[in-house]
Amino acid sequence: MADERVFHAAVTNTQVLLPGSDTLCLDGGGRAWRPFLREGLLRRVGPGELLITWTTGGVTEPSEGNVTRIARSTDNGQTWQDFGLFRHPHRGLFTTELFCPDDGPEVHAFINTYAFGSWMTQLLSYRAISRDGGRTWAGPHSIPGGIQGVWPNRGIRLASGAWLIPMSWAELIGEQWAEPAHGRAPVPGQAGMRIVPQTEVPFGSDTYHRYHKGNEWADKNHRYCVGVMRSDDHGCTFRLHGHITGGVAGHLIEPRVVELADGRIVMLIRSQKEGFLLRSESRDSGVTWTPAARTDIVNPSAKVNLLKARDGRIFLIHNPVGHQGSIMGGRNPLSLWISDDGMQTWRVKLDLVKDSRPNVSLNYPDGFLDEEAGELVFCWEDTEKLFVMRVPMNVREC
């Protein structure tokens, strides 16, 4: 790997050997495989204390075997201790956000459960709350305010003190309102006298065939929208704002938001098959939003991380790869852009890590700014291993 993966000279990158991450499982034929690893989330929850979660279990997402593992560090990430799981008895589960309103011990974990084949089109949404940095949890309970079936993402606290958590959700717009049936459904779907069509997947189909059929049904019959949920009472209630649609494929997911010095809130949005990030703005603290417009930031349909420093600088960690002909680019390299003029320009653009292998993905950066230490601290993964990277906030191109 040393010859295949190259790191920027200024970064410190550490593989995190987390509880369970080195476990080998056996399938029905006695063959060994490592559990699927995705979607790491990293937060500071106290002086020297870090909380990290990641999705694992099963061989892919979505899967009824998906769970969220939880680990804590009390020595600023040098060592990690197992602090259990979020696991549903019979549905798949992943955790999409750890919201820490004050960089302290209070953590709001936003959790989704799902059934194989329906993916994010039929999510059940919950929140669990920890008051001690992830040692213990209350819940999961429903998100208060009637908000259901949503995919929360990285939240921010506005200058006013309000919480703003961006999210995406699926809306059925096609004729096939039921997910593919594994074998023949017991009865046909019906609306009045009209029989509603449904896709059938033969019994005995392997996991990946069913996975792709489920994705085909979801993409054909749904659009994915983005907006925000806002709380003005420290998370006691939330209200949904925004209904942003668009994109060349009609699928917008995993938005990120940042509040600029002039009070505008900017949202960057992942768009399927676009080749670029989209952008929307709000001038009324997240209540209304402009239509999504394409930026000049290339993106291979991948989640990004967007953070603001106290001095107003904006840090964007992402995969700046767009289309390669008619094929979307891979999630490689993983790069950092820095703006000091409210995202009008990006003064610093550098690759933090790049891999020479064509099919390797450097995925889903997520973390925080440690301004006391002058570092950007975040985790990322390559579907097999989870890493924590530290980058000086004053890093320059070289």
Order of alpha helices (4+ residues) and beta strands (2+ residues): beta-beta-beta-beta-beta-beta-beta-beta-beta-beta-beta-beta-beta-beta-beta-beta-beta-beta-beta-alpha-beta-beta-beta-beta-beta-beta-beta-beta-beta-beta-beta-beta-beta-beta-beta
